[in-house]
Amino acid sequence: MDFTFVIGDAYVDHPSFGPAIISRILEAAGYRVGIISQPDWKDDSSINVFGEPRLGFLISAGNMDSMVNHYSVSKKRRAKDFFTPGGVMGKRPDHATVVYGNLIRRTYPHKPIIIGGIEASLRRMAHYDYWDDTLKRSVLLDSQADILSFGMGEHSIVEIADALNSGISVKDITFIKGTVYKAKSLDNLAEHWILPSFSDMKTDKLKYAESFYIQYTNTDPFSGKVLAEPYPDCYIVQNPMSAPLTQEEMDRVYALPYMRTYHPSYEALGGVDAIQEVKFSLISNRGCFGGCSFCALTFHQGRIIQTRSHESILDEAKLLIQDPDFKGYIHDVGGPTANFRRTSCDKQLKYGVCPNKQCLFPKPCQNLVVDHSDYLSLLRKLRALPGVKKVFIRSGIRFDYIMADKDDTFFREMCQYHISGQLKVAPEHVADEVLSRMGKPENSVYRTFCKKYAQINKELHKPQYLVPYLMSSHPGSTLKEAIALAEYLRDLGYMPEQVQDFYPTPSTISTCMYYTGVDPRTMKPVYVAHDPHEKAMQRALIQYRNPKNYDLVHEALVRAHRTDLIGFEKKCLIRPRSKNDAAGRSAAAGQKKPLSEAEKKYGFSFEKYDRMLQPSKGKSETRKKPARHKKK
């Protein structure tokens, strides 16, 4: 083999999986790649399947950071790994990139090791690790690798391979965009920016916030600078991000001969569940100029939109139609944000994105070009294909981008043809104080979108609904803002079945706020809920109707001095828990029936709440409403 590729996932040869793209790209460039999927990291011989590769080893932890894959936000071990045959948990180690790197280095001390993928990309410089609650060094050092390829690596991996193949020592490969390397000195760099040292950042969190924001404003391939992070015995040097793929280059990537499924050896083990989400979906774009603070896309894919041509996407759709399991439904056409099909303004491909400004936040930029026509044309072509019954949009849409479009054609056709009863959107919160930390638009924009969505569906005679994604405990959210969100849900008459507690993953603005207590954009203090109990209260408030959350909701309302929301009035979130109060109401009503245990303890019965939470007959998505809401 020219390269041996060690990966933390099962091998799925589909363009939604990073290792598949990288291996196919290298194959198309004339290199032979052997893949070792999920080796036994406790056995040094597990990476000797192909012997010593001619040029070097490649490492990817998989499509997810291994720690996110293994643990929930409460740091509890997950029960299932969707990227492993049969969903078996424990087939990869924690911090897989580091473990695999050290495993290879023990056996092949002098062989080049190149690491990449989402885990390495987001840990390329000093980073806060939520699971160990500490600031960690660059993963390049801890893995003992030689080069780190960050972002989408199609350009950089071929350039690295060509350099190694030409006989250049791996220690001299310092000139490739989209890579990070180790250096003893910076004498050979003409222009660079020296970040605070790792030692200083360990002792001063504000130094880390300063360093992070410098990195954040240098994620652009056109304007980004070379960054150097000092360590006691070396520098970690980050080159600017690789240039975005042109449409022709992106078309070539997706036209490679993928098998479009998992390796057949996994069939007897139960297959790989991760393929189900993408098997009948189409990737149409990359990158995102949305700029949400909690999203790592700015660091990984960048803010410049890259798209495939209509012809490329239609050719892939025809392959889906030929699949014997295809039932006529294309599940998704999109990417990080489905309705972004062009750069946010015309100057980006020449000058790059603005380092200190966002395209949509806090208001849409005056240079923003809002245009859904290309995406609309693509969807119409897909709908017209023989054998296609329905084309859905399931990846995220930016509702503020839709609202900025003066032409309602896309909005109407989305409601008419591309929604299956409900549309998932991500307002994340309703309190503007929290939304400003999230990099999301003001709540008034979402409310306007909701009204227009309802109006269009009414005109189309379609009973379709919105399912909002909501997040608790994001930096900036106190109990006050969490209660405001609960009141909004009360007025909406909606209780979400799923709530995302803020998850501090590496290399996001929100994680920097969580660790340092300041917003790196302003260096001003920001409130952060670190106490697990307070986080549990904020989460419970979003699902305040669930009887299991009563104690937490009650405590939160008392702590926040919002006992006005405890009572029998329509505006109240929960009923009082006073024994005397419940007994008094019972006597006043002339009830002879003895109080239940719930009434004795909480002052009201949970029976109707239990009924509310039970599925209605024949309608698994419907919940019975409490009696007091029937009139409304």
Secondary structure, DSSP 8 states (H G I E B T S, - for coil): --EEEEESS--EESTTSHHHHHHHHHHHTT--EEEEES--TT-GGGG-TT-S-SSEEEEE--SS-HHHHHB-TT--B-S--TTSGGG-S-SS-TTHHHHHHHHHHHH-TTS-EEEEHHHHHHTSSSEEETTTTEEE--HHHHTT-SEEE-SS-HHHHHHHHHHHHTT--GGG----TTEEEEES--TT-SS-EE---HHHHHH-HHHHHHHHHHHHTT--TTT---EEEE-SS-EEEE--------HHHHHHHHTS----EE-GGGGGGT--GGGGGTTTEEE-EE------TT-SHHHHT-SS-EE--HHHHHHHHHHHHHSTT--SEE-EEESSSTT--S-SSTTHHHH---TT--SSSSS--TT-----HHHHHHHHHHHTSTT--EE---S---HHHHHT-S--HHHHHHHHHS-SSEEEEEEE-S-HHHHHHHT---HHHHHHHHHHHHHHHHHTT---EEEEEEEES-TT--HHHHHHHHHHHHHHT---S--EE----SS-HHHHHHHHSEETTTTEE------HHHHHHHHHHHTTTSGGGHHHHHHHHHHTT-GGGBSSSTT-SB----HHHHHHHHHHTT--S---HHHHHHSS-SHHHHHHHSEETTEEEEE---GGGS--
